[in-house]
Amino acid sequence: MQTLIKRLNGWFQLIPDDLVALGLRFFPAMVFWLSGRTKVDGFAIKDSTWFLFETEFALPIIPPNVAAVLATVSEHVLPVLMILGLFTRLSAFGLLVMTAVIQIFVYPSAWVTHGLWAAALLAVVVRGPGRISLDHVLRLDGPPQKTTA
């Protein structure tokens, strides 16, 4: 059993960190992108979106019309930036804030789902986008990260 565990651990270590970073960026971004797509018809915000932000998604501080626009634009822009790996940490942080707002004010019982999103987004905020990113190519994410053998 110990040999099997060591062998599996050896195989897992062959997975490139940059591929993991890409997955941590891509999958949460797609959740928000797909959500954003349900809020629009072409370039216009749907009537149903305005209604949801007035009723079900009502936030205590932000007016519904402002919240609807902010959420819709953010769910389109931030995921694209995340997938491209451009301004990645900032984009991930923005989606992390959105996740917290959704968790606290909209769907507090969905903490498991939101926890998964938050864990992936927090990993991107802390660890960065990896080398498969425009941030890396354009040197926007600081000095090259050391890789471990």
Secondary structure, 3 states (H helix, E strand, C coil): CHHHHHHHHHHHCCCCHHHHHHHHHHHHHHHHHHHHHHCEECCEECHHHHHHHHCCCCCCCCCHHHHHHHHHHHHHHHHHHHHHCCCHHHHHHHHHHHHHHHHHHHCCCCHHHHHHHHHHHHHHHHHCCCCCCHHHHCCCCCCCCCCCC
